[in-house]
Amino acid sequence: MAQAKSVGPATVQRIWDAHGLEPHRIRSFERSRDQQLVERLTDVVGLYLNPPDQAAVLCVEEKSQIQAWNRTQPGLPDEKRTWWNQDA
């Protein structure tokens, strides 16, 4: 990437670090087949950069290809524990 953009490798590393990017941890990349990706992406980024007045912007990430795993720890108790009923 440094050669492609004519910058030093340290510059690329600083940019990655500043944005929390770790491309060396990704084994593969799957390109979206969505025909309207650019339009949708533009809309979403526009909401973050210029949100409407008195609006909340929420983001939900869909990972359709990830399968839920079985729990490794038991579930939490149903009752709410507070400092006065810790022995319950």
C-alpha positions as a Markdown table, in Angstrom:
| # | Residue | x | y | z |
|---|---|---|---|---|
| 1 | Met | 0.0 | 0.0 | 0.0 |
| 2 | Ala | 2.9 | 2.3 | 0.8 |
| 3 | Gln | 4.3 | 1.9 | -2.7 |
| 4 | Ala | 0.9 | 2.3 | -4.4 |
| 5 | Lys | 0.4 | 5.7 | -2.6 |
| 6 | Ser | 4.1 | 6.8 | -2.7 |
| 7 | Val | 4.4 | 7.1 | 1.0 |
| 8 | Gly | 6.6 | 5.3 | 3.5 |
| 9 | Pro | 5.6 | 2.1 | 5.3 |
| 10 | Ala | 5.6 | 4.0 | 8.7 |
| 11 | Thr | 3.0 | 6.4 | 7.4 |
| 12 | Val | 0.7 | 3.6 | 6.4 |
| 13 | Gln | 1.2 | 1.9 | 9.8 |
| 14 | Arg | 0.4 | 5.2 | 11.6 |
| 15 | Ile | -2.8 | 5.6 | 9.6 |
| 16 | Trp | -3.8 | 2.0 | 10.4 |
| 17 | Asp | -3.0 | 2.5 | 14.1 |
| 18 | Ala | -4.9 | 5.8 | 14.3 |
| 19 | His | -8.1 | 4.1 | 12.9 |
| 20 | Gly | -7.7 | 0.8 | 14.7 |
| 21 | Leu | -7.2 | -1.2 | 11.5 |
| 22 | Glu | -5.5 | -4.6 | 11.6 |
| 23 | Pro | -5.4 | -5.9 | 8.0 |
| 24 | His | -2.9 | -8.6 | 8.9 |
| 25 | Arg | -5.6 | -10.3 | 11.1 |
| 26 | Ile | -8.0 | -10.7 | 8.2 |
| 27 | Arg | -7.6 | -13.9 | 6.2 |
| 28 | Ser | -10.0 | -13.1 | 3.4 |
| 29 | Phe | -12.1 | -10.3 | 2.0 |
| 30 | Glu | -15.5 | -10.8 | 0.4 |
| 31 | Arg | -16.7 | -8.2 | -2.0 |
| 32 | Ser | -20.3 | -7.2 | -1.7 |
| 33 | Arg | -22.5 | -8.2 | -4.6 |
| 34 | Asp | -25.1 | -5.5 | -3.8 |
| 35 | Gln | -25.8 | -3.5 | -6.9 |
| 36 | Gln | -26.8 | -0.5 | -4.8 |
| 37 | Leu | -23.8 | -0.6 | -2.5 |
| 38 | Val | -22.4 | 2.8 | -3.4 |
| 39 | Glu | -25.8 | 4.5 | -3.0 |
| 40 | Arg | -26.5 | 2.8 | 0.4 |
| 41 | Leu | -23.0 | 3.5 | 1.6 |
| 42 | Thr | -23.2 | 7.1 | 0.6 |
| 43 | Asp | -26.5 | 7.5 | 2.5 |
| 44 | Val | -25.1 | 5.8 | 5.7 |
| 45 | Val | -21.9 | 7.8 | 5.7 |
| 46 | Gly | -23.9 | 11.0 | 5.0 |
| 47 | Leu | -25.9 | 10.4 | 8.1 |
| 48 | Tyr | -22.8 | 10.1 | 10.2 |
| 49 | Leu | -21.1 | 13.1 | 8.7 |
| 50 | Asn | -24.2 | 15.4 | 8.7 |
| 51 | Pro | -27.0 | 14.0 | 10.9 |
| 52 | Pro | -30.4 | 15.6 | 10.9 |
| 53 | Asp | -31.2 | 17.9 | 13.8 |
| 54 | Gln | -32.4 | 16.1 | 16.9 |
| 55 | Ala | -31.8 | 12.7 | 15.4 |
| 56 | Ala | -30.0 | 9.6 | 16.6 |
| 57 | Val | -28.0 | 7.6 | 14.1 |
| 58 | Leu | -28.0 | 3.9 | 15.0 |
| 59 | Cys | -25.9 | 1.2 | 13.2 |
| 60 | Val | -26.8 | -2.5 | 13.1 |
| 61 | Glu | -24.3 | -4.8 | 11.5 |
| 62 | Glu | -25.6 | -7.8 | 9.7 |
| 63 | Lys | -23.4 | -10.8 | 9.5 |
| 64 | Ser | -25.5 | -13.3 | 7.7 |
| 65 | Gln | -22.6 | -15.8 | 7.2 |
| 66 | Ile | -21.7 | -16.1 | 10.8 |
| 67 | Gln | -23.3 | -19.0 | 12.8 |
| 68 | Ala | -24.0 | -18.6 | 16.5 |
| 69 | Trp | -21.9 | -20.9 | 18.7 |
| 70 | Asn | -23.0 | -22.7 | 21.7 |
| 71 | Arg | -22.4 | -21.0 | 25.0 |
| 72 | Thr | -19.2 | -21.8 | 26.8 |
| 73 | Gln | -20.5 | -20.3 | 30.1 |
| 74 | Pro | -23.8 | -20.9 | 31.8 |
| 75 | Gly | -26.5 | -18.3 | 31.3 |
| 76 | Leu | -27.0 | -15.5 | 33.8 |
| 77 | Pro | -29.7 | -15.9 | 36.5 |
| 78 | Asp | -33.1 | -14.5 | 35.7 |
| 79 | Glu | -33.4 | -12.3 | 38.8 |
| 80 | Lys | -31.6 | -9.0 | 39.1 |
| 81 | Arg | -28.9 | -9.2 | 41.8 |
| 82 | Thr | -28.4 | -6.2 | 43.9 |
| 83 | Trp | -26.2 | -5.5 | 47.0 |
| 84 | Trp | -29.1 | -6.5 | 49.3 |
| 85 | Asn | -29.9 | -9.8 | 47.8 |
| 86 | Gln | -26.5 | -11.2 | 46.8 |
| 87 | Asp | -27.2 | -14.4 | 48.7 |
| 88 | Ala | -30.3 | -15.3 | 46.6 |
